[in-house]
Amino acid sequence: MRHVYICQEQACLAHGRATFAVNDDVVYLVDDRSLQRKLTEEGCCALYGKLRDGKIYQRAQITQADDVLIQVNSPELAEDVLQQLRQLQHPPAIAVITTHEHQPQISPPVKCISIDKLLSQAARVKLRQARDFQRVIELRTALEPCENLLILVQHDPDPDAIASGLALRTLLGRNKTTAHIGSFGQVTRPENVAMVQLLGIEIAQVTAKTLRQYDGIALVDVQPPYFGDLLPKVDAVVDHHPLVAEYVARYRDVRWSFGSTATIFVQYLQAVDAKITQRLATALYYGLKTDTLALERETTEADVEAFSHLYPLANHSLIRRMERPKLPLRDLDAFGYALRCRTTVGTTFFTHLGLVEREDVLPQFAEFCLQVEGMEWSLVSGIFAGNLIVSVRHTSHARSAGELVRTAFGAYGSAGGHRSMAKAVMPLAELERVFGRLSDAALSQFIQQQTMQYLGGSVGV
């Protein structure tokens, strides 16, 4: 296939080189001899002639197999060029670059490209990269004095958190000796265990005592209120979850519109032209994919761009192995119990699992239960580490899961999230101080009543 570029300005050379691959066969058709000479001197194939005269198109031997791009200085000339091309025996595929001031009369199958949109989009990308470059400088400045840095993630870290920790270490030019990725908990979900094993990622388990050995703390995919009073100070926070309370940090970048924290780090890495290794790309891609359900849940243009950037760099064979880990038998038992103990109120699905061995089974089941026919809300609860945890999933755009948990459970603990997914963590001691001793049945009833007060409905028997 050959590309034919019909143009009138020298700037078309730069645009042509940006549009077409280096080895593509490109012919420029121009109506200015000096422009033809300049193009020829640059090693391009350029033909001179009157663009309103059909002879130049015959000399170029344009056929149906060619692609033709038109960028001329007036809509009248563009229309005349189109007329000449339509008169060819086998007209080619045609696209016209236009400006806001110059809009020729174009009908299908000719396609129109707005130069205004192209330039504004390019400008936005470069401005964003400039902002992100400055953010990276600020982030590095905030963490540079820390000789022994802890990159802290949530108690049972998910792929987005793990990948973001790895990306922060890369941005800082650190290794696992000078920048530990750590958690007060452990990786327990089978998919996440497979991820850290296959990618060789070490996550140190920290305690309030071992926390003292670090002279700097950076949080990724989580914010200080999550840890209560455990943290003495925080140097940096990079996260995509909504703010739930005010806190102090030397550096903070929280973008709650983004589908993942991995997206923020992809933009950071792009802004400073950092090398993204296959290992890092695989981690970031998997983190972004899991947090957005493969771009099906609460994604932005930035998430899509990051996903596209990482896709060719990632090891998809490893990702398939992460996505299909061995399922512990106890998870099947918990799953069966969850289905037996279900309650539905209208379009809302409830189930309470009681004491659970791993917190991650709750969001797993919440995702699954949302697939039940007719359900718009799924709330799966359980007791873990002395807390009542409620995991919420939601399909509609009319209301917000984050708003539900904040309204229904925020007074009893921490609660927050996005429109389609959210979580509440309530200390059992606090609940029993308010309500007295609570059985599993009473906790289940409490969750249903609080939820339906927000949704507007009554709890059935």
N, C-alpha and C positions, 0 to 999 in steps of 0.2 A: 504493500500500500504506500502511496506517495501523498505528501502533504503539499498543498498549494496555498501560499499566503499572499493575498492581494492587499497591498498596503501603500502608504504614501509618506511615511515618516521613518527616520532612522531608528527611532525607539522601537520599531517593530522587530529589529534584530534581537534585542534583549528579550522581548516578549516571546519571540519565536523560539529562542534557545531555552527559555523557561517552560514553554509549552510542549515542545517536541523533544524526544530523546536524542542523544548525541549522534547515534548511528542512523537516525531516520532520514529518509530521502525527502528533502524540502526544497521547493522551488518558490522563489519570490517573484511576483509580478508587480512592476512599479511603473509610474508615468513620469519619472524624473531621472535624467541620465546621471546626475551626480550621485543620487542615491544608489543607482545600479552599480556605479563604479565602487562606491564604498562597500556595498554588500559583496561585490566580487573580490575586493581586496581582503575582506574578512574570510574568504574561502567559501562563500555561498554561491549557489546557482541562482542568478537573477536575470530576468528578461525585462526589456524595456518596451513600452508601447502605450498607446492610448487605451485607457481602461474601459472607455465606452465603445471601443471598436472590437468586434468579434475576432479579428485576425490574431490578437495576442493570445487568445484562448485556444485558437487552432494551433498556433506555434507551440504552445505549451503542451499540446496533445492531451488535454484533460479528458479523462474517461470516468465511467461510473465507479471504478475502483479507487479513485482519488478522494481525499478529504480537502475541502476548500474552506479557508478561513478568510473573511473579509474585514478589513479595518481601514476605512477611508474617511475623509474629512467632511462629508456632507451626506445627508439621507438621500438626496436626489441621485448622487453618484452611486450610492449603494444599491438603489433601486434599479439603476441602469445596468450595473454589473450583474445583478441577479437576473435581469431580463436576458442578457447575453448568455449567461450560463444555462438558463432554462431552454435556450434554443439549440443547445448542443444535442447531438443524437442520443447520447446516454448521459444525462445530467448527473453530477457527482453529489455526495453528501455535503451540505453547506451550513456554515454557522457565520453569523455576523456579529462583530463587536460594536456596540453602540454606546453613546453617552446619553445623559439625561436630556441634553439640549438637542441632540440629533437622533431622532427615532424614525427610521425608514419604515415604510409600509411592508411588513413581513408576514407572510402566510406560511403555514405548514407545507412541506416538511422542513423548511428552513428554520434553524434554531437561532435564538437571539441571546447574546451574552452581554451583560451590562458591565462596561469597564469601570463605572462608578462602584458597583458592588465588588468587583474583583479588587480594586485598589483599596476600598474601605476595609474589606475583609483582611487583606494583607497588612494594612496599617494596624488593625486591631490586634492581629497576632503578634506583630513586632512590639506594640505597646505593652501587651500582656507579658511578653517575654522580658521586656525591659523592667517591668514591675517585679516579676518573679526573680530576675537576676538580683535586683536590689534586696528582695526578701531573703534570698540565699546568703547574701553578704551579711545582712542583719542577724540571720540565724547562726552563721559561722562565728560572727563577732560575739554573740551571746554565749556560745559554748566553747570558744577557743581557750579560755582560762581553765577549763575543767580537764585536769589531767587524767582523772579516773571517772568517766562518764557512765551513768546508767540511763539506758533508753528503756523506759518503763511502759509496759502495755497492761491491758486489763487482766483480771485474775485467770481467766481461761481464754487466752488469746486466740483470735480467729485469723484467717489468712490475710485479711486487710491489715491488721495490726502487725503481724509478723513481717509481711512484705514491707510495710512502711518503716519498721525498725531497721530492716536491712538497707533500705534506700537512704535513710538518714545517715547511717554509718558510711555509706558510699559517698554521699555529699560532703561529709566532713573529712574524708580521706583517712578514716580510722579503721581499726581492725577489732577483732573480738577481745583483744587484750586491753585496749584503751577505751573501748565502748561496748560494755555488756548490754545485750538485750535481755531484760529481766521481767519477772512477774511474781506477784505474791502467791499466785496459784500455779497450776500446771496445765499443759496442753492435754486435753482429755478426749475431745471429739475425734473419732477415727480418721476422718479426712484430714484434720489438722495435724494429727500425729504422723500420718503418712507424708504430709508436706514437709515437716521439719526433718524427718528421716531421709527422704529422697533428696532434699536440697542441702542436707548437712548443716542445718541452722541450729545453733545452740541457744537455748533460753534458760538463763540462770534463775533459780528460785530464790527470791530475796525475802527477808524478814525485817521487822522493825529494827532489829539489832544489826544485821548486815548492811542495812541502808546507810549506816554511819560511815562506811568505808568509801563511799562515793562523794566526790566534791562537786558533782553536778548531776541534775536530773532533767531529762527531756521526756515528755509524754507524747506518744503518737497514738492516734485513733482512740483517745480517751482524754478526759480532763480531770483536774484535781478534785472536784467535789465527789467523784466516784470513789476516791480512797478515804474519804472522811478526814480524820485527823492524823493519818499515818505519815503524811509527807511534811517534812520541815519547811521546804521551799521548793519552788519549781523554776527552772531556768528557761524552758521552752515548751510550747504546746503546739502541735500540729494535728488538727482533727477535722472531721466532717459532721460531727454530731451537734445538735443545737446546744447553745449555752443554757445551763440549768441554774447556775449561780455565779456571782462575781468572784473573781480570784485574781491574784497577782502573779505575773510571769514576766521575765525579762523580754521574751519574744513570744508572740501569739499569732497564729494564723488558723482561724476556724472558719471554714466555708461549709455551712450546713446545707447549701443547695446542692453540693456535689454528692454523687452516689457513693463515693469511697474516698478514704484518705490517700489511697494509692494514686488517685488521679492528681492530687496536689503534688505529690512527689515526682510524678512523671513530668509535670510542668516545670518543677524545679530543675530536674535533670536536663531537660531540653534547654532551659534558659541559659545554663552554664556549659552547654555542650559536653556534658559528662558522658562517659562511655557506659552504656547499659549492657552488662554481660548477659549471657543466656540465662544464667542462674537468677540474676536479679529480675530480668524480664519475665521469667516464668513465675516467680513469686508475685510480682506486681500484677501480672495478667490474671493469675488465679485469685488474688485478693480482690481485684476490681470485679472479676466475673462473679464471685460468690456474693459480694455485697450488693450487686445490682441485679442478681439473677440473670446473668448474661444479657445485661442492658434492658431487661424487661421491667425493672422497678426503679422509679425515681432517678432517672438519669438526665444529665445535661449534655450540651454539645461538647463540653470539656471531657466528660466521661467517654463519649463516643470517639473523640479524637485520640484520647489516651489508649483506648482499647485497640484502635486501628494501628497506632504506633507500635504497641507491644506485640500484636498478633504475630508478625513475621519473625520476631526476635525470640519468642518463647518456645520451650520444648513441650510440644503438645502430647508427646508420648508419655512424659512424666505426669502431665496434668491429668490424663486419662487414668493413670494409676492412682493419683490422689483422689479422684472423684469416685473410685470404686474400691474403697478399702474393705477389709474384713469387718463384718458387722458383729459386735459382741452379742452373745446369746441373751445377756441381761437386758439389752436394748429391745429385743423382741418381746421379752416378758413385760417390760415397762410399756411398750407400745400396745400390747393386748390389754393391759390394765387400763390404759388411757381410753381406749375405745369402749370398754365395758362401763366406765364411770362417766361417760359423756352426758351432757345436758344441752339441749338446744332451746333457745328462746327466740322465736322469730327467725331472723337470719344470723343469729349469733350462736357460735359453738363454744361450749365451756367443757373443760375437763381438768380435774385436780389430781395430781399423781402422788401427793403426799411426800414422804422423804425420798429424795433422788440421790443417786451416787454421783451424778455429773450434771452440772447446770445446763450443758449444751443440749441435753435431750429435750428441754422445754421448747426452744425455738425450732428444733427439728420437727417436733410433733405439731407445733403451731402452724408451720408451713404446710404440712401434710393435711391437717384437719381443715384448712381453708379450701381444699379441693372438694370437700363434700358438697354435693349438689344443693344450691340455694343458699349457701352460707356466704355472708359478706364480712363477718368478723370471726376471728378465732382467738380464744384466750386459753392458754395452757399454763397451769400454775403448779408449783411444787415447792418443797422446803429444801434448802441447800445452805450449808454453813451457817445455820441459825437464822436464816432469812426466808421470808415468804417471797418468792419470785413469780411474777406474772409476765409471760411473754405474749405479745399481741401482734396479730397480723390482720390486714384490712385490704379489701379489693377496691372499694369505691373511692372516688375523689371528693365526694360530698363532705366527708368529715375526716378528722386526723387521729391516727392511733396515738401519736405523741400527746395531743391535747387530751385524749381520753385518759391516759394513765396519769397525766399531771393533775387533771381535775378529780379523778376517782381515787387516786392513791397517793398523790403528792404530799398530803398532810401526814402520812405515816412513814415516809422514807424518801428515797430518791426515785424519780420517775421522769421519763422523757423519751424522745425518739422522733421518728419521721412520720410522714403522712401514712405510709403503708405498714410500718413496723415500729414497735416500741417495747419498752421494758420497764417494769417497776420492781424495786428491791426494798422490802419492808422488814426491818428487824422484828423477829417474833416477840422479843422482850417488850418492844414498844407497843405492839398490837395487844399483848396480854395485859400491859399496864392500863390500856384504855378499855379493853373489852373483857378482861378476865381470861381464864383458861379457855383455849380454843381447840376443839377437835378438828380433824380433817374436814368433816361434814360442815362444821361451823365456818371454817376458812373458805370452803367452796361457796357457801351461801353468802358470805361477806363479799367475795369477789363478784358474784352475780348481781347482788343488790347494788353495789357501788357502780358497776358497769351500766346497769339498766337505768340508774338515775341519770347518768350522762346521756345515754342513747334515747331515753324517753320511752319507757315501757315497764311492765311489771314482770317479776320472776315467777314463772309457772312452777307447778309441782312436778 
